[in-house]
Amino acid sequence: MRSIWNGAISFGLVSIPIKLVNATESRSVSFRQIHAADGGRIRYRKVCELDDQEVAAAEIGKAYEDADGTLIPITDEDLASLPLPTAKTIEIVAFVPAAEIDPLQMDAAYYLSANGVPAAKPYTLLREALKRSKKVAVAKYALRGRERLGMLRVVDDVIAMHGLLWPDEIRRPEGVAPETDVTIRDAELDLADALMDTLGRVDLDTLHDDYRAAVEELIAAKAEGVEPSPERAPAAAGGKVIDLMAALESSVKAAKEARGAEGEEVARAAETAEAAETAEVTELKPRKRAAKKTTAKAVPKETGTKKSTAATTAATKKTAAKKTAATAKSTTKKAAPAKKTTPRKRASA
């Protein structure tokens, strides 16, 4: 990454040569102005109001406009002559807990890189001191023609600096809060807490700019000569009076259902994977087919005639008679034979 500023960190009597590198970058899609009639590029030209002539960049200077409109010229030499000790130095003035820094003061972010091998030792010392103390350093530095306030903290193994707005640059939130008296019930707070718990946490790395992606797709389609079909944006709900309790309850229910669906899908996938790993294949042996029995077809009552009914009755009686005879015969065979009677002997006279 290319450095945008070279200087040193002043840490008491310790001086740490560093290079300043932008820690962020804008990914927004930028546009150029064109003439809608013919597509010609629109450019800005710097013209002097007195002679109506275009002025080159080398001929343009600075001036301060007074309240009455008077312009007071200020040269680069005038600014360079000012006693500014932080012109090339990030001067640490204090170490404070990070909680004492108001997030409203946060501005641009930079990485501080050690400039050269001799700077590695004091750079590492400051980094480890910030880590162990769990504090941030408040510093003053000068950049782009003005003195600024900064906050130094550790990000991974790098010292990062956040530009801070001066306290008098933060506007008071007067007239912003609701002016009417509002009473919030405990039940409403409970539902709000339940909604926050149900929504849970989010990995910020998974979030992305949907609008930028849509703009890039639109540009790609137009570059290929394809006119995309317009999609209607969802209607805004601003200004609509709603039942707060009903909205909270519905939100909690929807969030729970969404979480539940995700959980069920994950559980189902896990069960399927586990079953696939532990399942055993069992070989099925072919079953023996039973002999087919010949059975007389029954005649439906609706279509049967008296003749067929009589025939069926006779056949039934005949079958019953056969079964009775067979049963009697079987019983006779199974019966035990009768015992022989032994004649008694007569007594002699």
Solvent accessible surface area in square Angstrom, and as a share of the most:
residue,aa,sasa,rsa
1,M,183,0.82
2,R,211,0.77
3,S,37,0.24
4,I,63,0.32
5,W,23,0.08
6,N,74,0.38
7,G,17,0.17
8,A,20,0.15
9,I,0,0.00
10,S,31,0.20
11,F,49,0.21
12,G,69,0.66
13,L,190,0.94
14,V,57,0.33
15,S,73,0.47
16,I,0,0.00
17,P,55,0.34
18,I,0,0.00
19,K,68,0.29
20,L,1,0.00
21,V,11,0.06
22,N,69,0.35
23,A,29,0.23
24,T,94,0.54
25,E,123,0.55
26,S,98,0.63
27,R,148,0.54
28,S,85,0.55
29,V,46,0.26
30,S,98,0.63
31,F,150,0.62
32,R,177,0.64
33,Q,103,0.46
34,I,103,0.52
35,H,90,0.40
36,A,103,0.79
37,A,88,0.69
38,D,108,0.56
39,G,44,0.42
40,G,31,0.30
41,R,110,0.40
42,I,76,0.39
43,R,150,0.55
44,Y,183,0.69
45,R,161,0.59
46,K,133,0.57
47,V,73,0.42
48,C,42,0.25
49,E,172,0.77
50,L,171,0.85
51,D,83,0.43
52,D,111,0.58
53,Q,111,0.50
54,E,109,0.49
55,V,39,0.22
56,A,60,0.46
57,A,87,0.67
58,A,106,0.82
59,E,130,0.58
60,I,80,0.41
61,G,70,0.67
62,K,116,0.49
63,A,54,0.42
64,Y,137,0.52
65,E,109,0.49
66,D,60,0.31
67,A,111,0.86
68,D,116,0.60
69,G,39,0.38
70,T,73,0.42
71,L,113,0.56
72,I,78,0.40
73,P,101,0.64
74,I,57,0.29
75,T,67,0.39
76,D,90,0.46
77,E,126,0.57
78,D,68,0.35
79,L,76,0.38
80,A,87,0.68
81,S,89,0.57
82,L,108,0.54
83,P,126,0.79
84,L,69,0.34
85,P,104,0.66
86,T,1,0.01
87,A,48,0.37
88,K,125,0.53
89,T,34,0.20
90,I,0,0.00
91,E,64,0.29
92,I,22,0.11
93,V,78,0.45
94,A,41,0.32
95,F,78,0.32
96,V,30,0.17
97,P,60,0.38
98,A,57,0.44
99,A,102,0.79
100,E,116,0.52
101,I,22,0.11
102,D,62,0.32
103,P,105,0.66
104,L,122,0.61
105,Q,26,0.12
106,M,77,0.34
107,D,78,0.40
108,A,45,0.35
109,A,17,0.13
110,Y,10,0.04
111,Y,67,0.26
112,L,0,0.00
113,S,43,0.28
114,A,33,0.25
115,N,59,0.30
116,G,45,0.44
117,V,133,0.76
118,P,116,0.73
119,A,1,0.00
120,A,50,0.39
121,K,163,0.69
122,P,24,0.15
123,Y,19,0.07
124,T,51,0.30
125,L,101,0.50
126,L,0,0.00
127,R,41,0.15
128,E,74,0.33
129,A,40,0.31
130,L,5,0.03
131,K,84,0.36
132,R,217,0.79
133,S,53,0.34
134,K,175,0.74
135,K,83,0.35
136,V,8,0.04
137,A,0,0.00
138,V,22,0.13
139,A,0,0.00
140,K,63,0.27
141,Y,3,0.01
142,A,9,0.07
143,L,11,0.06
144,R,161,0.59
145,G,74,0.72
146,R,102,0.37
147,E,50,0.22
148,R,46,0.17
149,L,21,0.10
150,G,0,0.00
151,M,5,0.02
152,L,0,0.00
153,R,93,0.34
154,V,33,0.19
155,V,41,0.24
156,D,125,0.65
157,D,87,0.45
158,V,56,0.32
159,I,0,0.00
160,A,4,0.03
161,M,0,0.00
162,H,28,0.12
163,G,5,0.05
164,L,9,0.05
165,L,58,0.29
166,W,67,0.24
167,P,92,0.58
168,D,127,0.66
169,E,72,0.32
170,I,45,0.23
171,R,219,0.80
172,R,192,0.70
173,P,96,0.60
174,E,143,0.64
175,G,70,0.67
176,V,117,0.67
177,A,70,0.54
178,P,113,0.71
179,E,158,0.71
180,T,103,0.60
181,D,151,0.78
182,V,106,0.61
183,T,122,0.71
184,I,87,0.44
185,R,136,0.50
186,D,111,0.57
187,A,49,0.38
188,E,20,0.09
189,L,92,0.46
190,D,90,0.47
191,L,34,0.17
192,A,32,0.25
193,D,68,0.35
194,A,34,0.27
195,L,35,0.17
196,M,122,0.54
197,D,115,0.59
198,T,21,0.12
199,L,98,0.49
200,G,44,0.43
201,R,231,0.84
202,V,94,0.54
203,D,84,0.43
204,L,130,0.65
205,D,134,0.70
206,T,88,0.51
207,L,110,0.54
208,H,136,0.61
209,D,68,0.35
210,D,97,0.50
211,Y,168,0.64
212,R,65,0.24
213,A,42,0.33
214,A,55,0.43
215,V,16,0.09
216,E,88,0.40
217,E,122,0.55
218,L,76,0.38
219,I,78,0.40
220,A,54,0.42
221,A,23,0.18
222,K,110,0.47
223,A,86,0.67
224,E,138,0.62
225,G,67,0.65
226,V,84,0.49
227,E,133,0.60
228,P,49,0.31
229,S,91,0.59
230,P,133,0.84
231,E,160,0.72
232,R,237,0.86
233,A,79,0.61
234,P,129,0.81
235,A,103,0.80
236,A,99,0.77
237,A,81,0.63
238,G,70,0.67
239,G,85,0.82
240,K,148,0.63
241,V,143,0.82
242,I,103,0.52
243,D,92,0.48
244,L,85,0.42
245,M,41,0.18
246,A,45,0.35
247,A,35,0.27
248,L,24,0.12
249,E,90,0.40
250,S,68,0.44
251,S,43,0.28
252,V,13,0.08
253,K,131,0.55
254,A,59,0.45
255,A,11,0.08
256,K,121,0.51
257,E,103,0.46
258,A,55,0.43
259,R,111,0.40
260,G,34,0.32
261,A,59,0.46
262,E,100,0.45
263,G,39,0.38
264,E,109,0.49
265,E,111,0.50
266,V,105,0.60
267,A,50,0.39
268,R,141,0.51
269,A,63,0.49
270,A,59,0.46
271,E,116,0.52
272,T,88,0.51
273,A,54,0.42
274,E,110,0.50
275,A,58,0.45
276,A,79,0.62
277,E,146,0.65
278,T,96,0.56
279,A,75,0.58
280,E,158,0.71
281,V,152,0.87
282,T,104,0.60
283,E,156,0.70
284,L,158,0.78
285,K,177,0.75
286,P,128,0.81
287,R,229,0.84
288,K,198,0.84
289,R,235,0.86
290,A,93,0.72
291,A,94,0.73
292,K,199,0.84
293,K,184,0.78
294,T,144,0.83
295,T,107,0.62
296,A,96,0.75
297,K,189,0.80
298,A,97,0.75
299,V,87,0.50
300,P,78,0.49
301,K,189,0.80
302,E,153,0.69
303,T,100,0.58
304,G,31,0.30
305,T,86,0.50
306,K,184,0.78
307,K,171,0.73
308,S,36,0.23
309,T,81,0.47
310,A,63,0.49
311,A,61,0.48
312,T,82,0.48
313,T,63,0.36
314,A,61,0.47
315,A,58,0.45
316,T,86,0.50
317,K,140,0.59
318,K,132,0.56
319,T,70,0.41
320,A,54,0.42
321,A,62,0.48
322,K,129,0.55
323,K,138,0.58
324,T,92,0.54
325,A,65,0.51
326,A,62,0.48
327,T,87,0.51
328,A,58,0.45
329,K,130,0.55
330,S,46,0.30
331,T,85,0.50
332,T,102,0.59
333,K,152,0.64
334,K,166,0.70
335,A,67,0.52
336,A,94,0.73
337,P,125,0.78
338,A,103,0.80
339,K,195,0.83
340,K,198,0.84
341,T,130,0.75
342,T,116,0.67
343,P,115,0.72
344,R,233,0.85
345,K,197,0.84
346,R,232,0.85
347,A,104,0.80
348,S,111,0.71
349,A,154,1.20
